[in-house]
Amino acid sequence: MTRRVLFLCSRNRLRSPTAERVFGSWPGLEVDSAGLAADATVTLTADQLDWAELVLVMETRHRRLLQARYRDRLKGKRVICLDIPDSYDFMQPELIQLLLKRAGPLLG
């Protein structure tokens, strides 16, 4: 069975696209990513939320924004905060290790 996982950060430029790339090849997972800011590379859509079974956000403020904007669409979905600050570059090895440590056990 395939699990659908959505990774969210602010602008979908560094953390969530890295997570999408890292976990995209894991067996049994379908992954997507988006950002919550208006200027995000890929801005979160209601369709993405409807598609996802599990939503992983990078910061607690992302969870608060998500709940404020999409409360009705989150019913029955797990939203988990990975507590990963916006201090990494795209595909930075330290970011990859942190994602594997924090999200890996949830997805494995």
A tleap script that builds the chain and sets N, CA, C and O, in Angstrom:
source leaprc.protein.ff14SB
mol = sequence {
  NMET THR ARG ARG VAL LEU PHE LEU CYS SER
  ARG ASN ARG LEU ARG SER PRO THR ALA GLU
  ARG VAL PHE GLY SER TRP PRO GLY LEU GLU
  VAL ASP SER ALA GLY LEU ALA ALA ASP ALA
  THR VAL THR LEU THR ALA ASP GLN LEU ASP
  TRP ALA GLU LEU VAL LEU VAL MET GLU THR
  ARG HIE ARG ARG LEU LEU GLN ALA ARG TYR
  ARG ASP ARG LEU LYS GLY LYS ARG VAL ILE
  CYS LEU ASP ILE PRO ASP SER TYR ASP PHE
  MET GLN PRO GLU LEU ILE GLN LEU LEU LEU
  LYS ARG ALA GLY PRO LEU LEU CGLY
}
set mol.1.N position { 0.845 -1.195 0.000 }
set mol.1.CA position { 0.000 0.000 0.000 }
set mol.1.C position { 0.880 1.244 0.000 }
set mol.1.O position { 1.886 1.298 0.707 }
set mol.2.N position { 0.509 2.222 -0.776 }
set mol.2.CA position { 1.283 3.450 -0.901 }
set mol.2.C position { 0.732 4.521 0.037 }
set mol.2.O position { -0.478 4.734 0.119 }
set mol.3.N position { 1.642 5.187 0.739 }
set mol.3.CA position { 1.265 6.313 1.599 }
set mol.3.C position { 1.592 7.607 0.867 }
set mol.3.O position { 2.642 7.737 0.240 }
set mol.4.N position { 0.671 8.560 0.960 }
set mol.4.CA position { 0.850 9.862 0.317 }
set mol.4.C position { 1.256 10.893 1.367 }
set mol.4.O position { 0.506 11.179 2.301 }
set mol.5.N position { 2.459 11.447 1.196 }
set mol.5.CA position { 3.042 12.345 2.190 }
set mol.5.C position { 3.305 13.712 1.556 }
set mol.5.O position { 3.879 13.806 0.471 }
set mol.6.N position { 2.878 14.765 2.248 }
set mol.6.CA position { 3.077 16.133 1.786 }
set mol.6.C position { 4.013 16.847 2.756 }
set mol.6.O position { 3.760 16.881 3.960 }
set mol.7.N position { 5.094 17.416 2.229 }
set mol.7.CA position { 6.045 18.186 3.023 }
set mol.7.C position { 5.788 19.676 2.790 }
set mol.7.O position { 5.648 20.120 1.650 }
set mol.8.N position { 5.728 20.442 3.882 }
set mol.8.CA position { 5.460 21.872 3.781 }
set mol.8.C position { 6.521 22.690 4.500 }
set mol.8.O position { 6.958 22.348 5.599 }
set mol.9.N position { 6.923 23.773 3.857 }
set mol.9.CA position { 7.768 24.773 4.503 }
set mol.9.C position { 7.225 26.139 4.091 }
set mol.9.O position { 6.066 26.251 3.693 }
set mol.10.N position { 8.043 27.162 4.181 }
set mol.10.CA position { 7.546 28.512 3.870 }
set mol.10.C position { 7.461 28.771 2.375 }
set mol.10.O position { 6.383 29.065 1.858 }
set mol.11.N position { 8.587 28.665 1.674 }
set mol.11.CA position { 8.643 29.101 0.284 }
set mol.11.C position { 8.881 27.976 -0.714 }
set mol.11.O position { 9.003 28.240 -1.910 }
set mol.12.N position { 8.949 26.735 -0.258 }
set mol.12.CA position { 9.138 25.574 -1.127 }
set mol.12.C position { 10.385 25.721 -2.005 }
set mol.12.O position { 10.366 25.412 -3.197 }
set mol.13.N position { 11.456 26.195 -1.392 }
set mol.13.CA position { 12.702 26.345 -2.138 }
set mol.13.C position { 13.835 25.513 -1.556 }
set mol.13.O position { 14.736 25.112 -2.293 }
set mol.14.N position { 13.816 25.242 -0.249 }
set mol.14.CA position { 14.952 24.589 0.379 }
set mol.14.C position { 14.550 23.303 1.114 }
set mol.14.O position { 14.913 22.205 0.693 }
set mol.15.N position { 13.803 23.448 2.206 }
set mol.15.CA position { 13.527 22.289 3.066 }
set mol.15.C position { 12.542 21.289 2.466 }
set mol.15.O position { 12.866 20.107 2.346 }
set mol.16.N position { 11.355 21.735 2.091 }
set mol.16.CA position { 10.375 20.761 1.590 }
set mol.16.C position { 10.768 20.148 0.247 }
set mol.16.O position { 10.512 18.961 0.044 }
set mol.17.N position { 11.380 20.898 -0.687 }
set mol.17.CA position { 11.833 20.225 -1.916 }
set mol.17.C position { 12.957 19.218 -1.643 }
set mol.17.O position { 13.053 18.193 -2.319 }
set mol.18.N position { 13.803 19.511 -0.652 }
set mol.18.CA position { 14.840 18.541 -0.280 }
set mol.18.C position { 14.180 17.271 0.247 }
set mol.18.O position { 14.568 16.165 -0.129 }
set mol.19.N position { 13.188 17.429 1.112 }
set mol.19.CA position { 12.472 16.265 1.649 }
set mol.19.C position { 11.801 15.478 0.531 }
set mol.19.O position { 11.836 14.248 0.529 }
set mol.20.N position { 11.193 16.180 -0.417 }
set mol.20.CA position { 10.541 15.503 -1.541 }
set mol.20.C position { 11.561 14.690 -2.335 }
set mol.20.O position { 11.276 13.560 -2.733 }
set mol.21.N position { 12.723 15.242 -2.563 }
set mol.21.CA position { 13.768 14.543 -3.317 }
set mol.21.C position { 14.293 13.343 -2.518 }
set mol.21.O position { 14.470 12.259 -3.074 }
set mol.22.N position { 14.540 13.533 -1.218 }
set mol.22.CA position { 15.111 12.472 -0.382 }
set mol.22.C position { 14.151 11.284 -0.262 }
set mol.22.O position { 14.563 10.132 -0.399 }
set mol.23.N position { 12.885 11.566 -0.010 }
set mol.23.CA position { 11.922 10.486 0.250 }
set mol.23.C position { 11.166 10.029 -0.997 }
set mol.23.O position { 10.411 9.058 -0.941 }
set mol.24.N position { 11.358 10.711 -2.107 }
set mol.24.CA position { 10.645 10.372 -3.333 }
set mol.24.C position { 10.960 8.998 -3.882 }
set mol.24.O position { 10.152 8.421 -4.610 }
set mol.25.N position { 12.123 8.465 -3.545 }
set mol.25.CA position { 12.498 7.140 -4.051 }
set mol.25.C position { 12.249 6.030 -3.031 }
set mol.25.O position { 12.551 4.867 -3.297 }
set mol.26.N position { 11.708 6.375 -1.883 }
set mol.26.CA position { 11.436 5.355 -0.868 }
set mol.26.C position { 10.269 4.485 -1.318 }
set mol.26.O position { 9.259 5.004 -1.793 }
set mol.27.N position { 10.393 3.174 -1.176 }
set mol.27.CA position { 9.288 2.287 -1.560 }
set mol.27.C position { 8.054 2.523 -0.693 }
set mol.27.O position { 8.150 2.750 0.513 }
set mol.28.N position { 6.911 2.464 -1.333 }
set mol.28.CA position { 5.648 2.599 -0.609 }
set mol.28.C position { 5.251 4.030 -0.308 }
set mol.28.O position { 4.274 4.263 0.403 }
set mol.29.N position { 5.998 5.001 -0.840 }
set mol.29.CA position { 5.668 6.403 -0.603 }
set mol.29.C position { 5.436 7.139 -1.913 }
set mol.29.O position { 6.134 6.926 -2.905 }
set mol.30.N position { 4.441 8.007 -1.889 }
set mol.30.CA position { 4.288 9.042 -2.912 }
set mol.30.C position { 4.452 10.341 -2.151 }
set mol.30.O position { 3.825 10.530 -1.108 }
set mol.31.N position { 5.288 11.244 -2.655 }
set mol.31.CA position { 5.552 12.472 -1.923 }
set mol.31.C position { 5.322 13.698 -2.803 }
set mol.31.O position { 5.409 13.643 -4.030 }
set mol.32.N position { 5.027 14.795 -2.128 }
set mol.32.CA position { 4.853 16.079 -2.793 }
set mol.32.C position { 5.323 17.137 -1.809 }
set mol.32.O position { 5.494 16.855 -0.623 }
set mol.33.N position { 5.531 18.356 -2.299 }
set mol.33.CA position { 5.926 19.444 -1.404 }
set mol.33.C position { 5.325 20.745 -1.888 }
set mol.33.O position { 4.985 20.909 -3.060 }
set mol.34.N position { 5.207 21.673 -0.938 }
set mol.34.CA position { 4.661 22.992 -1.247 }
set mol.34.C position { 5.088 23.963 -0.160 }
set mol.34.O position { 5.651 23.577 0.864 }
set mol.35.N position { 4.803 25.240 -0.414 }
set mol.35.CA position { 5.094 26.279 0.558 }
set mol.35.C position { 3.829 27.007 0.961 }
set mol.35.O position { 2.837 27.016 0.233 }
set mol.36.N position { 3.882 27.615 2.131 }
set mol.36.CA position { 2.721 28.325 2.658 }
set mol.36.C position { 2.756 29.826 2.365 }
set mol.36.O position { 1.742 30.505 2.527 }
set mol.37.N position { 3.894 30.349 1.939 }
set mol.37.CA position { 4.004 31.779 1.635 }
set mol.37.C position { 3.428 32.081 0.254 }
set mol.37.O position { 3.402 31.222 -0.628 }
set mol.38.N position { 2.973 33.303 0.090 }
set mol.38.CA position { 2.373 33.714 -1.187 }
set mol.38.C position { 3.384 33.639 -2.334 }
set mol.38.O position { 3.004 33.425 -3.485 }
set mol.39.N position { 4.676 33.816 -2.018 }
set mol.39.CA position { 5.700 33.798 -3.063 }
set mol.39.C position { 6.419 32.450 -3.166 }
set mol.39.O position { 7.523 32.375 -3.704 }
set mol.40.N position { 5.801 31.400 -2.656 }
set mol.40.CA position { 6.408 30.072 -2.715 }
set mol.40.C position { 6.563 29.615 -4.168 }
set mol.40.O position { 5.763 29.974 -5.032 }
set mol.41.N position { 7.597 28.822 -4.419 }
set mol.41.CA position { 7.804 28.256 -5.753 }
set mol.41.C position { 6.584 27.434 -6.154 }
set mol.41.O position { 6.072 27.586 -7.262 }
set mol.42.N position { 6.117 26.565 -5.262 }
set mol.42.CA position { 4.852 25.847 -5.418 }
set mol.42.C position { 4.030 26.199 -4.188 }
set mol.42.O position { 4.371 25.804 -3.073 }
set mol.43.N position { 2.953 26.938 -4.389 }
set mol.43.CA position { 2.095 27.341 -3.272 }
set mol.43.C position { 1.092 26.226 -2.985 }
set mol.43.O position { 0.505 25.649 -3.900 }
set mol.44.N position { 0.909 25.940 -1.715 }
set mol.44.CA position { -0.004 24.875 -1.298 }
set mol.44.C position { -1.396 25.079 -1.874 }
set mol.44.O position { -1.927 26.190 -1.873 }
set mol.45.N position { -1.985 23.980 -2.371 }
set mol.45.CA position { -3.360 24.012 -2.867 }
set mol.45.C position { -4.235 23.080 -2.038 }
set mol.45.O position { -3.738 22.165 -1.382 }
set mol.46.N position { -5.517 23.318 -2.074 }
set mol.46.CA position { -6.471 22.443 -1.388 }
set mol.46.C position { -6.394 21.030 -1.958 }
set mol.46.O position { -6.548 20.060 -1.215 }
set mol.47.N position { -6.159 20.897 -3.263 }
set mol.47.CA position { -6.045 19.568 -3.879 }
set mol.47.C position { -4.880 18.769 -3.288 }
set mol.47.O position { -4.996 17.563 -3.072 }
set mol.48.N position { -3.760 19.447 -3.029 }
set mol.48.CA position { -2.619 18.751 -2.431 }
set mol.48.C position { -2.983 18.233 -1.037 }
set mol.48.O position { -2.632 17.109 -0.676 }
set mol.49.N position { -3.674 19.044 -0.272 }
set mol.49.CA position { -4.082 18.606 1.070 }
set mol.49.C position { -5.063 17.443 0.996 }
set mol.49.O position { -4.968 16.494 1.774 }
set mol.50.N position { -5.994 17.516 0.071 }
set mol.50.CA position { -6.956 16.419 -0.088 }
set mol.50.C position { -6.242 15.126 -0.466 }
set mol.50.O position { -6.641 14.049 -0.022 }
set mol.51.N position { -5.197 15.218 -1.274 }
set mol.51.CA position { -4.425 14.062 -1.730 }
set mol.51.C position { -3.638 13.421 -0.591 }
set mol.51.O position { -3.539 12.196 -0.516 }
set mol.52.N position { -3.084 14.237 0.287 }
set mol.52.CA position { -2.154 13.757 1.315 }
set mol.52.C position { -2.847 12.993 2.433 }
set mol.52.O position { -3.947 13.337 2.866 }
set mol.53.N position { -2.164 11.941 2.886 }
set mol.53.CA position { -2.595 11.216 4.083 }
set mol.53.C position { -1.854 11.718 5.317 }
set mol.53.O position { -2.399 11.737 6.421 }
set mol.54.N position { -0.618 12.119 5.112 }
set mol.54.CA position { 0.232 12.611 6.189 }
set mol.54.C position { 0.858 13.925 5.736 }
set mol.54.O position { 1.374 14.019 4.622 }
set mol.55.N position { 0.814 14.940 6.598 }
set mol.55.CA position { 1.391 16.240 6.289 }
set mol.55.C position { 2.511 16.501 7.288 }
set mol.55.O position { 2.291 16.491 8.499 }
set mol.56.N position { 3.712 16.733 6.767 }
set mol.56.CA position { 4.864 17.022 7.612 }
set mol.56.C position { 5.289 18.468 7.376 }
set mol.56.O position { 5.680 18.842 6.271 }
set mol.57.N position { 5.205 19.272 8.432 }
set mol.57.CA position { 5.599 20.680 8.357 }
set mol.57.C position { 6.957 20.848 9.023 }
set mol.57.O position { 7.343 20.047 9.874 }
set mol.58.N position { 7.668 21.879 8.636 }
set mol.58.CA position { 9.020 22.086 9.155 }
set mol.58.C position { 9.048 22.842 10.485 }
set mol.58.O position { 9.944 22.621 11.300 }
set mol.59.N position { 8.073 23.733 10.713 }
set mol.59.CA position { 8.064 24.549 11.927 }
set mol.59.C position { 6.658 24.626 12.512 }
set mol.59.O position { 5.668 24.426 11.808 }
set mol.60.N position { 6.582 24.919 13.817 }
set mol.60.CA position { 5.268 25.009 14.461 }
set mol.60.C position { 4.423 26.121 13.849 }
set mol.60.O position { 3.199 26.007 13.794 }
set mol.61.N position { 5.064 27.199 13.386 }
set mol.61.CA position { 4.278 28.274 12.759 }
set mol.61.C position { 3.615 27.796 11.470 }
set mol.61.O position { 2.554 28.294 11.093 }
set mol.62.N position { 4.243 26.824 10.790 }
set mol.62.CA position { 3.618 26.262 9.582 }
set mol.62.C position { 2.341 25.503 9.957 }
set mol.62.O position { 1.334 25.587 9.253 }
set mol.63.N position { 2.389 24.765 11.067 }
set mol.63.CA position { 1.192 24.039 11.501 }
set mol.63.C position { 0.074 25.018 11.858 }
set mol.63.O position { -1.088 24.795 11.520 }
set mol.64.N position { 0.436 26.098 12.540 }
set mol.64.CA position { -0.581 27.104 12.903 }
set mol.64.C position { -1.199 27.739 11.660 }
set mol.64.O position { -2.419 27.890 11.585 }
set mol.65.N position { -0.374 28.111 10.687 }
set mol.65.CA position { -0.882 28.681 9.433 }
set mol.65.C position { -1.793 27.696 8.712 }
set mol.65.O position { -2.868 28.058 8.233 }
set mol.66.N position { -1.355 26.472 8.646 }
set mol.66.CA position { -2.118 25.423 7.972 }
set mol.66.C position { -3.488 25.258 8.622 }
set mol.66.O position { -4.503 25.185 7.930 }
set mol.67.N position { -3.515 25.200 9.947 }
set mol.67.CA position { -4.781 25.028 10.649 }
set mol.67.C position { -5.686 26.245 10.501 }
set mol.67.O position { -6.907 26.111 10.427 }
set mol.68.N position { -5.085 27.429 10.456 }
set mol.68.CA position { -5.886 28.647 10.304 }
set mol.68.C position { -6.521 28.724 8.913 }
set mol.68.O position { -7.664 29.159 8.773 }
set mol.69.N position { -5.782 28.304 7.894 }
set mol.69.CA position { -6.269 28.438 6.508 }
set mol.69.C position { -7.093 27.254 6.022 }
set mol.69.O position { -7.993 27.420 5.199 }
set mol.70.N position { -6.794 26.066 6.522 }
set mol.70.CA position { -7.372 24.843 5.937 }
set mol.70.C position { -7.971 23.905 6.978 }
set mol.70.O position { -7.991 22.692 6.769 }
set mol.71.N position { -8.451 24.429 8.075 }
set mol.71.CA position { -8.947 23.594 9.177 }
set mol.71.C position { -9.880 22.477 8.698 }
set mol.71.O position { -9.721 21.324 9.097 }
set mol.72.N position { -10.850 22.814 7.846 }
set mol.72.CA position { -11.833 21.814 7.396 }
set mol.72.C position { -11.199 20.695 6.577 }
set mol.72.O position { -11.663 19.556 6.629 }
set mol.73.N position { -10.157 20.999 5.827 }
set mol.73.CA position { -9.512 19.985 4.983 }
set mol.73.C position { -8.556 19.094 5.754 }
set mol.73.O position { -8.070 18.099 5.216 }
set mol.74.N position { -8.277 19.434 7.006 }
set mol.74.CA position { -7.323 18.661 7.804 }
set mol.74.C position { -7.988 17.590 8.659 }
set mol.74.O position { -7.306 16.825 9.340 }
set mol.75.N position { -9.300 17.535 8.625 }
set mol.75.CA position { -10.002 16.549 9.449 }
set mol.75.C position { -9.551 15.123 9.093 }
set mol.75.O position { -9.584 14.723 7.929 }
set mol.76.N position { -9.135 14.376 10.106 }
set mol.76.CA position { -8.712 13.000 9.894 }
set mol.76.C position { -7.296 12.848 9.378 }
set mol.76.O position { -6.857 11.727 9.124 }
set mol.77.N position { -6.562 13.950 9.214 }
set mol.77.CA position { -5.183 13.874 8.721 }
set mol.77.C position { -4.205 14.108 9.863 }
set mol.77.O position { -4.461 14.905 10.766 }
set mol.78.N position { -3.096 13.410 9.807 }
set mol.78.CA position { -2.027 13.663 10.767 }
set mol.78.C position { -1.157 14.789 10.235 }
set mol.78.O position { -0.703 14.755 9.092 }
set mol.79.N position { -0.931 15.784 11.078 }
set mol.79.CA position { -0.021 16.881 10.766 }
set mol.79.C position { 1.064 16.850 11.834 }
set mol.79.O position { 0.786 17.032 13.019 }
set mol.80.N position { 2.299 16.617 11.405 }
set mol.80.CA position { 3.409 16.468 12.336 }
set mol.80.C position { 4.467 17.522 12.028 }
set mol.80.O position { 4.827 17.747 10.873 }
set mol.81.N position { 4.955 18.164 13.088 }
set mol.81.CA position { 6.007 19.165 12.940 }
set mol.81.C position { 7.371 18.504 13.139 }
set mol.81.O position { 7.604 17.820 14.136 }
set mol.82.N position { 8.262 18.717 12.180 }
set mol.82.CA position { 9.610 18.134 12.235 }
set mol.82.C position { 10.609 19.024 12.979 }
set mol.82.O position { 11.727 18.589 13.253 }
set mol.83.N position { 10.231 20.247 13.307 }
set mol.83.CA position { 11.112 21.190 14.009 }
set mol.83.C position { 12.460 21.348 13.317 }
set mol.83.O position { 13.514 21.160 13.926 }
set mol.84.N position { 12.409 21.694 12.043 }
set mol.84.CA position { 13.624 21.934 11.263 }
set mol.84.C position { 13.643 23.413 10.870 }
set mol.84.O position { 12.803 23.856 10.087 }
set mol.85.N position { 14.595 24.177 11.409 }
set mol.85.CA position { 14.637 25.620 11.135 }
set mol.85.C position { 15.050 25.928 9.704 }
set mol.85.O position { 15.605 25.085 8.999 }
set mol.86.N position { 14.769 27.145 9.301 }
set mol.86.CA position { 15.095 27.597 7.952 }
set mol.86.C position { 16.541 28.092 7.910 }
set mol.86.O position { 16.801 29.276 7.697 }
set mol.87.N position { 17.470 27.166 8.116 }
set mol.87.CA position { 18.889 27.554 8.148 }
set mol.87.C position { 19.748 26.611 7.313 }
set mol.87.O position { 20.941 26.451 7.571 }
set mol.88.N position { 19.134 25.990 6.315 }
set mol.88.CA position { 19.847 25.033 5.462 }
set mol.88.C position { 19.636 25.383 3.994 }
set mol.88.O position { 18.653 26.025 3.624 }
set mol.89.N position { 20.578 24.949 3.174 }
set mol.89.CA position { 20.456 25.090 1.734 }
set mol.89.C position { 19.784 23.849 1.157 }
set mol.89.O position { 19.699 22.814 1.819 }
set mol.90.N position { 19.306 23.961 -0.083 }
set mol.90.CA position { 18.709 22.827 -0.783 }
set mol.90.C position { 19.716 21.681 -0.869 }
set mol.90.O position { 20.850 21.876 -1.307 }
set mol.91.N position { 19.306 20.508 -0.456 }
set mol.91.CA position { 20.099 19.268 -0.506 }
set mol.91.C position { 21.390 19.350 0.327 }
set mol.91.O position { 22.324 18.585 0.086 }
set mol.92.N position { 21.450 20.253 1.286 }
set mol.92.CA position { 22.606 20.335 2.184 }
set mol.92.C position { 22.678 19.037 2.994 }
set mol.92.O position { 21.665 18.600 3.540 }
set mol.93.N position { 23.856 18.415 3.079 }
set mol.93.CA position { 23.973 17.128 3.772 }
set mol.93.C position { 23.425 17.144 5.203 }
set mol.93.O position { 22.830 16.159 5.641 }
set mol.94.N position { 23.612 18.228 5.925 }
set mol.94.CA position { 23.084 18.302 7.297 }
set mol.94.C position { 21.557 18.310 7.304 }
set mol.94.O position { 20.936 17.735 8.197 }
set mol.95.N position { 20.957 18.955 6.318 }
set mol.95.CA position { 19.499 18.951 6.206 }
set mol.95.C position { 19.008 17.546 5.875 }
set mol.95.O position { 18.027 17.081 6.455 }
set mol.96.N position { 19.675 16.875 4.959 }
set mol.96.CA position { 19.285 15.504 4.599 }
set mol.96.C position { 19.354 14.593 5.822 }
set mol.96.O position { 18.438 13.806 6.061 }
set mol.97.N position { 20.425 14.693 6.592 }
set mol.97.CA position { 20.560 13.863 7.788 }
set mol.97.C position { 19.452 14.153 8.797 }
set mol.97.O position { 18.906 13.232 9.405 }
set mol.98.N position { 19.119 15.431 8.975 }
set mol.98.CA position { 18.056 15.807 9.903 }
set mol.98.C position { 16.698 15.282 9.433 }
set mol.98.O position { 15.901 14.802 10.239 }
set mol.99.N position { 16.442 15.375 8.139 }
set mol.99.CA position { 15.194 14.833 7.592 }
set mol.99.C position { 15.115 13.330 7.787 }
set mol.99.O position { 14.069 12.807 8.172 }
set mol.100.N position { 16.207 12.633 7.526 }
set mol.100.CA position { 16.221 11.175 7.705 }
set mol.100.C position { 15.987 10.812 9.169 }
set mol.100.O position { 15.296 9.837 9.466 }
set mol.101.N position { 16.555 11.585 10.073 }
set mol.101.CA position { 16.427 11.310 11.508 }
set mol.101.C position { 15.001 11.594 12.008 }
set mol.101.O position { 14.442 10.818 12.784 }
set mol.102.N position { 14.420 12.721 11.551 }
set mol.102.CA position { 13.117 13.144 12.090 }
set mol.102.C position { 11.939 12.562 11.317 }
set mol.102.O position { 10.951 12.152 11.927 }
set mol.103.N position { 12.020 12.515 9.994 }
set mol.103.CA position { 10.889 12.033 9.198 }
set mol.103.C position { 11.023 10.545 8.868 }
set mol.103.O position { 10.016 9.851 8.731 }
set mol.104.N position { 12.241 10.057 8.742 }
set mol.104.CA position { 12.465 8.665 8.387 }
set mol.104.C position { 11.687 7.665 9.222 }
set mol.104.O position { 11.016 6.794 8.668 }
set mol.105.N position { 11.760 7.770 10.557 }
set mol.105.CA position { 11.009 6.815 11.394 }
set mol.105.C position { 9.491 6.886 11.198 }
set mol.105.O position { 8.794 5.891 11.401 }
set mol.106.N position { 8.983 8.044 10.808 }
set mol.106.CA position { 7.543 8.195 10.568 }
set mol.106.C position { 7.126 7.554 9.241 }
set mol.106.O position { 5.965 7.194 9.047 }
set mol.107.N position { 8.088 7.423 8.341 }
set mol.107.CA position { 7.778 6.979 6.988 }
set mol.107.C position { 8.257 5.562 6.693 }
set mol.107.O position { 7.863 4.967 5.690 }
set mol.108.N position { 9.101 5.025 7.558 }
set mol.108.CA position { 9.828 3.803 7.281 }
set mol.108.C position { 9.124 2.514 7.332 }
set mol.108.O position { 9.732 1.469 7.099 }
savepdb mol mol.pdb
quit
